Amino acid sequence: MLRFNGQLELTTGAGVPITVFTQEDIDSDRAIYEHDGGESLEDGFAFSLADGGEDEVSAVPRAPSISRVIAVNDAPTVATNTGASRLTESESQ
């Protein structure tokens, strides 16, 4: 089972995953990969490359990998120790 750690998006629709993009989207830096913020530093996806089919050429499958996700130092979380309830000497928790 594939588990993706991010998604492809267009900068014109941030947060919305895409399944299709054009060469113009790439040339204009609109097609981007957005990491999900998890701890994984790698990801991958599969796609098919096609020229529109006007010359009856079949789509070409490709499976690039993303191997350079820049880790971000997450903000620390605050944990509160509420302590144990009162126990007598012969009790266990």
Contact map, one row per residue, 1 for C-alpha under 8 A:
111000000000000000000000000000000000000000000000000000000000000000000000000000000000000000000
111100000000000000000000000000000000000000000000000000000000000000000000000000000000000000000
111110000000000000000000000000000000000000000000000000000000000000000000000000000000000000000
011111100000000000000000000000000000000000111000000000000000000000000000000000000000000000000
001111100000000000000000000000000011110101100000000000000000000000000000000000000000000000000
000111110000000000000000000000001111100000100000000000000000000000000000000000000000000000000
000111111000000011000000000000001111000000000000000000000000000000000000000000000000000000000
000001111100000011100000000000111100000000000000000000000000000000000000000000000000000000000
000000111110111111000000000001111100000000000000000000000000000000000000000000000000000000000
000000011111110111000000100001110000000000000000000000000000000000000000000000000000000000000
000000001111110000000000000011110000000000000000000000000000000000000000000000000000000000000
000000000111110000000000000001000000000000000000000000000000000000000000000000000000000000000
000000001111111100000000000000000000000000000000000000000000000000000000000000000000000000000
000000001111111100000000000000000000000000000000000000000000000000000000000000000000000000000
000000001000111110000000000000000000000000000000000000000000000000000000000000000000000000000
000000001100111111000000000000000000000000000000000000000000000000000000000000000000000000000
000000111100001111100000000000000000000000000000000000000000000000000000000000000000000000000
000000111100000111111000000000000000000000000000000000000000000000000000000000000000000000000
000000010000000011111000000000000000000000000000000000000000000000000000000000000000000000000
000000000000000001111100000000000000000000000000000000000000000000000000000000000000000000000
000000000000000001111110110000100000000000000000000000000000000000000000000000000000000000000
000000000000000000011111110000000000000000000000000000000000000000000000000000000000000000000
000000000000000000001111111000000000000000000000000000000000000000000000000000000000000000000
000000000000000000000111111100000000000000000000000000000000000000000000000000000000000000000
000000000100000000001111111111100000000000000000000000000000000000000000000000000000000000000
000000000000000000001111111111100000000000000000000000000000000000000000000000000000000000000
000000000000000000000011111111000000000000000000000000000000000000000000000000000000000000000
000000000000000000000001111111000000000000000000000000000000000000000000000000000000000000000
000000000010000000000000111111110000000000000000000000000000000000000000000000000000000000000
000000001111000000000000111111110000000000000000000000000000000000000000000000000000000000000
000000011110000000001000110011111000000000000000000000000000000000000000000000000000000000000
000000011110000000000000000011111100000000000000000000000000000000000000000000000000000000000
000001111000000000000000000000111110000000000000000000000000000000000000000000000000000000000
000001111000000000000000000000011111000000000000000000000000000000000000000000000000000000000
000011100000000000000000000000001111110000000000000000000000000000001000000000000000000000000
000011100000000000000000000000000111110000000000000000000000000000000000000000000000000000000
000011000000000000000000000000000011111000000000000000000000000000000000000000000000000000000
000010000000000000000000000000000011111100000000000000000000000000000000000000000000000000000
000000000000000000000000000000000000111110000000000000000000000000000010000000000000000000000
000010000000000000000000000000000000011111100000000000000000000000001000000000000000000000000
000000000000000000000000000000000000001111100000000000000000000000111110000000000000000000000
000010000000000000000000000000000000000111110000000000000000000011111000000000000000000000000
000111000000000000000000000000000000000111111000000000000000000011100000000000000000000000000
000100000000000000000000000000000000000001111100000000000000001111000000000000000000000000000
000100000000000000000000000000000000000000111110000000000000001110000000000000000000000000000
000000000000000000000000000000000000000000011111000000000000111100000000000000000000000000000
000000000000000000000000000000000000000000001111100000000000111000000000000000000000000000000
000000000000000000000000000000000000000000000111110000000011110000000000000000000000000000000
000000000000000000000000000000000000000000000011111000000011110000000000000000000000000000000
000000000000000000000000000000000000000000000001111110001111000000000000000000000000000000000
000000000000000000000000000000000000000000000000111111001010000000000000000000000000000000000
000000000000000000000000000000000000000000000000011111000000000000000000000000000000000000000
000000000000000000000000000000000000000000000000011111111100000000000000000000000000000000000
000000000000000000000000000000000000000000000000001111111000000000000000000000000000000000000
000000000000000000000000000000000000000000000000000011111000000000000000000000000000000000000
000000000000000000000000000000000000000000000000000011111100000000000000000000000000000000000
000000000000000000000000000000000000000000000000011011111110000000000000000000000000000000000
000000000000000000000000000000000000000000000000010010011111000000000000000000000000000000000
000000000000000000000000000000000000000000000001111000001111100000000000000000000000000000000
000000000000000000000000000000000000000000000001110000000111110000000000000000000000000000000
000000000000000000000000000000000000000000000111100000000011111000000000000000000000000000000
000000000000000000000000000000000000000000000111100000000001111100000000000000000000000000000
000000000000000000000000000000000000000000011110000000000000111110000000000000000000000000000
000000000000000000000000000000000000000000011100000000000000011111000000000000000000000000000
000000000000000000000000000000000000000001111000000000000000001111100000000000000000000000000
000000000000000000000000000000000000000001110000000000000000000111111000000000000000000000000
000000000000000000000000000000000000000011100000000000000000000011111000000000000000000000000
000000000000000000000000000000000000000011000000000000000000000001111100000000000000000000000
000000000000000000000000000000000010000111000000000000000000000001111110000000000000000000000
000000000000000000000000000000000000000010000000000000000000000000011111000000000000000000000
000000000000000000000000000000000000001010000000000000000000000000001111100000000000000000000
000000000000000000000000000000000000000000000000000000000000000000000111110000000000000000000
000000000000000000000000000000000000000000000000000000000000000000000011111000000000000000000
000000000000000000000000000000000000000000000000000000000000000000000001111100000000000000000
000000000000000000000000000000000000000000000000000000000000000000000000111110000000000000000
000000000000000000000000000000000000000000000000000000000000000000000000011111000000000000000
000000000000000000000000000000000000000000000000000000000000000000000000001111100000000000000
000000000000000000000000000000000000000000000000000000000000000000000000000111110000000000000
000000000000000000000000000000000000000000000000000000000000000000000000000011111000000000000
000000000000000000000000000000000000000000000000000000000000000000000000000001111100000000000
000000000000000000000000000000000000000000000000000000000000000000000000000000111110000000000
000000000000000000000000000000000000000000000000000000000000000000000000000000011111000000000
000000000000000000000000000000000000000000000000000000000000000000000000000000001111100000000
000000000000000000000000000000000000000000000000000000000000000000000000000000000111110000000
000000000000000000000000000000000000000000000000000000000000000000000000000000000011111000000
000000000000000000000000000000000000000000000000000000000000000000000000000000000001111100000
000000000000000000000000000000000000000000000000000000000000000000000000000000000000111110111
000000000000000000000000000000000000000000000000000000000000000000000000000000000000011111100
000000000000000000000000000000000000000000000000000000000000000000000000000000000000001111100
000000000000000000000000000000000000000000000000000000000000000000000000000000000000000111110
000000000000000000000000000000000000000000000000000000000000000000000000000000000000001111111
000000000000000000000000000000000000000000000000000000000000000000000000000000000000001001111
000000000000000000000000000000000000000000000000000000000000000000000000000000000000001000111
